[in-house]
Structure formats: C-alpha cells, structure tokens
Amino acid sequence: MASWNALSPSIVEYFEGEDFYRCGYCKNESGSRSHGMWAHSMTVRDYQDLIDRGWRRSGKYVYKPVMNQTCCPQYTIRCHPLEFQPSKSHKKVLKKMLKFLVKGEVSKGNCEDEPMDSAMEDAVTGDFALINKLDIKCDLKTLGDDLKESLKSEEKKKEKTSKKEDSKELINSQAIEEKLGSGEPSHSIKVHVVPKPGKGADLSKPPCRKAKEIRKERKRLKLMQQNPDGAFESFQAQGQTPSLFPSKTKSNQPKSLEDLIFESLPENASHKLEFTRFLCSSPLEAENPPNGPECGYGSFHQQYWLDGKIIAVGVIDILPHCVSSVYLYYDPGYSFLSLGVYSALREIAFARQLHEQTSQLCYYYMGFYIHSCAKMKYKGQYRPSDLLCPETYVWVPIEQCLSSLENSKYCRFNQDPEAVDEGRSKEPDRLQVFYKKAIMPYGVYKKHQKDPSEDATVQQYASLVGQACSERMLLFRN
C-alpha cells in the first residue's frame, strides 16, 4: 500500500459534453445522459468528494448523470449502518441462509416479495450500453464461467482433517486472487461454530440456572401477583431488581444484525460459508493512514466461499467516510439464497466494524436510487437512509423525498429556495492541469492556448467536480 505521505494525485481525463446512450432501466434507446471522465488514478479522498457530488465509477470510468435531462434520474443513496435495523424481509433472507447452512434445506417458491437479488444489475447491466460504448472489458462472463466450472467439478463430500481443509482454502484463495487481479490477502472471516464438548459454553443455548434461582423467581412472581407494590419494595430492600423471568425478556429483545449474521452453527452443519477479502485493481490508490481502518482504504474483492467453492464476489470501495458497494457477481445457481440482499447486509455489518476502528467511517453507499424504476426502489428499504440533492448536494432523509418523487422524476430535495451549491467552483483559474508532464494552474495554462472552446470544457468540468476536487485532481490535457 502507498504510504500516507507519498500519495500520487488523482489524474483524470474529462470528456467534453454529454454522453447519450441506451438506458438499462426504461430501455429508451438514447434517453440516458451523463457526463464522464477517465480516471488514470484517483485518491480515495477525491472519490469520496466526487460521489458526494453525484458521481459514480464503473471500473476506471467515472460518470455523473445529467439529472434534469436523463430519462431515469439516479439519486445517490447512503444508509446509516449504526442505526440500521433489518426489516422482516431482511431477516427472512438471513434465516433462509442459516437454514440452508445448518440443514441444507432450500426454501420453496419464488422470492417476489423480496428486494431485487443482485446489486450487479444496477451497477453493470444498467450501464451496459455505456460500458460497450467505451469499449471497457467486463470480466463478468469470464468469472461466471469460472464459477460454473468450479461448481461442476465439486467433489462428493468426504471427511478431511482440519489441516487439509486449511491448506485447500489457502490454495483456492491464492488461485482466485490471481484470477481477479487482487493484491495482498487479509485475514479470513469465518462463520462462528458451536464449541466442542469441554471446550467452552454453547452460546446458542440459554445459560443454565440453578434450582435455587428458579425458586426465587417463582416466589417473586407470586408476591407480585398478590401485592405488586409490596413485592417491589421487598426485593429492592434485598438489593435485587424486580424482574419477571429475565431470560424470557432477554430472548424477546430484537436481535441485532450481527446476531442474525453470526448465528452459531452446530458441528454437523450441512454447509460451511466463509469469507475472504483481497485488494483488487481499480483506479483508487490503496492507502493505509495511521488513523484509518486496519485493512486500509481502496478497492476490495469480498469473496463468498461455500464448502470450499466460490459462489459470489462483491466489489466494494472503502473510503474515508463510507463503504461503497460497486458490483456483485454471483453464480446464478445460488440465486435462491438471495445473495444480493445477503451481501448488502454483510456489507452494512462490515461498515459497523470499520466504524469501531475509525469513527469518521459511518456510512454505507448503495450506488443510485432510481424511484422511476420499480426494480431499483428496493434500496429505499435499507433505512435510515438519505438521498443526495442534485442541485445543492446536501443529504435529505429519504422519507422527505418520496412524496416529491411520486409527482416528478426529477426533484430538488433541498427545500430552501435560497440554498446553493456550497462546494461549487468559485475560482476556476486555480484548477490544476497536467500538460506535457508539467503541473500548472489553469490560469497559467490558458495563456498559452488559442482554442476558445477549451475554456468552456474546463469550466464545465470545474462546475461538476467542485472547487476542492478541481484544486487537488490533475486535469489531463494533450
């Protein structure tokens, strides 16, 4: 990883004007419009600021929808992981996964009542025309073929020693790391299992209670029924709190996201699900500052391994203030597990873990929310969440935006009519230009240029990226 004090600046190549291409959501042949630029390299700080102004990356191509003109406006959405509580449909997905792992049972019927199953459709299929236009090579098909081939060659279950299993996992991890162009591996995250007899308490069962404690509880209940006030005073005098069946009350408390994801599995579970995380190739510069998360910042592949075989790969960006979901590739043979929803919940839990290491990282970005597309409205179910105002770039709770979106595809969420874009470009001459291997302010560069149309292009670029990014990033000119 690059050291914190030796980071190279972002270098971008802006494409003049707007791109018109086929919309992957409403299928309009030329209705989707966006601005775009190619990121030769980019710091996580710059990309954080860009996505907070409505930009999004697809590989090294970074684009920003022209919100008031595109057929399906795409609003940047972020979730608050620290306050997130899984909904009933989210719990259903987690319980379905647990049931499959423990008993090997597959839920019957369809999943129409659940959110869309693949974040990949948003990030890749929705922009496929754009990707084809730029001639960007997407390895989704290659990865899918590799997964199918791997699954076809799966051997029948047989007993192996833990040493052999560890060795096999290491070999598989290194092989897939090379295929996906990832970097150095981090620790493996494994599902918790019940300890063997004599090796510790079984946390999946309620704690044992002595007969004496049970008798006291019964007496407490009896006194409460006869004289609630007197019983309260009596037990307070003994230094005991007046609770009725505390074990039952505890079990009735709603489970946290971590409780549902890291549910203990029995030793004889039918399947074993594991996770590994690797740095992967992207325009983002990997950074590891002293006050950042242990894994550092940058782009990562999160690999989902089922019984030693990879079934899904999630691509995420870890940025100064958030975990940003990019893509999800998965084997369609396991779509019954709702891997899109499951991976999103795991990424939210991961964002919580990173927040414990660095307090400023406290959001989970889910890409774009498209209210006009029924299949993409599922992201609004991860709450609390905010949408980005496309004019002033302030965050507004999604509940305050929905009524406006019902009336119009394009909306300004900031209700203050006097509010403006505080991060707008105010001094374009301070914009940094990279020209003939030299770095210079745009005010110096334009004195040597005679093409009047270039000034309009640079002014447009500056207005879209904002003053802060225009001064840090290098705009490539040839």
Rosetta blueprint (number, residue, H / E / L):
1 M L
2 A E
3 S L
4 W L
5 N L
6 A L
7 L L
8 S L
9 P L
10 S L
11 I E
12 V E
13 E E
14 Y E
15 F E
16 E E
17 G E
18 E E
19 D E
20 F E
21 Y E
22 R L
23 C L
24 G L
25 Y L
26 C L
27 K L
28 N L
29 E L
30 S L
31 G L
32 S E
33 R E
34 S E
35 H E
36 G E
37 M E
38 W E
39 A E
40 H E
41 S E
42 M E
43 T L
44 V H
45 R H
46 D H
47 Y H
48 Q H
49 D H
50 L H
51 I H
52 D L
53 R L
54 G L
55 W L
56 R E
57 R E
58 S E
59 G L
60 K L
61 Y E
62 V E
63 Y E
64 K E
65 P E
66 V L
67 M L
68 N L
69 Q L
70 T L
71 C L
72 C L
73 P L
74 Q L
75 Y E
76 T E
77 I E
78 R E
79 C E
80 H L
81 P H
82 L H
83 E H
84 F L
85 Q L
86 P L
87 S L
88 K H
89 S H
90 H H
91 K H
92 K H
93 V H
94 L H
95 K H
96 K H
97 M H
98 L H
99 K H
100 F H
101 L H
102 V H
103 K H
104 G L
105 E L
106 V L
107 S L
108 K L
109 G L
110 N L
111 C L
112 E L
113 D L
114 E L
115 P L
116 M L
117 D L
118 S L
119 A H
120 M H
121 E H
122 D H
123 A H
124 V L
125 T H
126 G H
127 D H
128 F H
129 A H
130 L H
131 I H
132 N H
133 K H
134 L L
135 D L
136 I L
137 K L
138 C L
139 D L
140 L H
141 K H
142 T H
143 L H
144 G H
145 D H
146 D H
147 L H
148 K H
149 E H
150 S H
151 L H
152 K H
153 S L
154 E L
155 E L
156 K L
157 K L
158 K L
159 E L
160 K L
161 T L
162 S H
163 K H
164 K H
165 E H
166 D H
167 S H
168 K H
169 E H
170 L H
171 I H
172 N H
173 S H
174 Q H
175 A H
176 I H
177 E H
178 E H
179 K H
180 L L
181 G L
182 S E
183 G E
184 E E
185 P E
186 S L
187 H L
188 S L
189 I E
190 K E
191 V L
192 H L
193 V E
194 V L
195 P L
196 K L
197 P L
198 G L
199 K L
200 G L
201 A L
202 D L
203 L L
204 S L
205 K L
206 P L
207 P L
208 C L
209 R L
210 K L
211 A H
212 K H
213 E H
214 I H
215 R H
216 K H
217 E H
218 R H
219 K H
220 R H
221 L H
222 K H
223 L H
224 M H
225 Q H
226 Q H
227 N L
228 P H
229 D H
230 G H
231 A H
232 F H
233 E H
234 S H
235 F H
236 Q H
237 A H
238 Q L
239 G L
240 Q L
241 T L
242 P L
243 S L
244 L L
245 F L
246 P H
247 S H
248 K H
249 T H
250 K H
251 S H
252 N L
253 Q L
254 P L
255 K L
256 S L
257 L H
258 E H
259 D H
260 L H
261 I H
262 F L
263 E L
264 S L
265 L E
266 P L
267 E L
268 N L
269 A L
270 S L
271 H L
272 K L
273 L E
274 E E
275 F E
276 T E
277 R E
278 F E
279 L E
280 C E
281 S L
282 S L
283 P L
284 L E
285 E L
286 A L
287 E E
288 N L
289 P L
290 P L
291 N L
292 G L
293 P L
294 E L
295 C L
296 G L
297 Y E
298 G E
299 S E
300 F E
301 H E
302 Q E
303 Q E
304 Y E
305 W E
306 L E
307 D L
308 G L
309 K E
310 I E
311 I E
312 A E
313 V E
314 G E
315 V E
316 I E
317 D E
318 I E
319 L L
320 P L
321 H L
322 C E
323 V E
324 S E
325 S E
326 V E
327 Y E
328 L E
329 Y E
330 Y E
331 D L
332 P H
333 G H
334 Y H
335 S H
336 F H
337 L H
338 S L
339 L H
340 G H
341 V H
342 Y H
343 S H
344 A H
345 L H
346 R H
347 E H
348 I H
349 A H
350 F H
351 A H
352 R H
353 Q H
354 L H
355 H H
356 E H
357 Q H
358 T L
359 S L
360 Q L
361 L L
362 C L
363 Y E
364 Y E
365 Y E
366 M E
367 G E
368 F E
369 Y E
370 I L
371 H L
372 S L
373 C L
374 A H
375 K H
376 M H
377 K H
378 Y H
379 K H
380 G H
381 Q H
382 Y L
383 R L
384 P L
385 S E
386 D E
387 L E
388 L E
389 C L
390 P L
391 E L
392 T L
393 Y L
394 V L
395 W E
396 V E
397 P E
398 I H
399 E H
400 Q H
401 C L
402 L H
403 S H
404 S H
405 L H
406 E H
407 N H
408 S L
409 K L
410 Y L
411 C L
412 R L
413 F L
414 N L
415 Q L
416 D L
417 P L
418 E L
419 A L
420 V L
421 D L
422 E L
423 G L
424 R L
425 S L
426 K L
427 E L
428 P H
429 D H
430 R H
431 L L
432 Q E
433 V E
434 F E
435 Y E
436 K L
437 K L
438 A E
439 I E
440 M E
441 P E
442 Y H
443 G H
444 V H
445 Y H
446 K H
447 K H
448 H H
449 Q L
450 K L
451 D L
452 P H
453 S H
454 E H
455 D H
456 A H
457 T H
458 V H
459 Q H
460 Q H
461 Y H
462 A H
463 S H
464 L H
465 V H
466 G H
467 Q H
468 A H
469 C H
470 S H
471 E H
472 R H
473 M L
474 L E
475 L E
476 F E
477 R E
478 N L
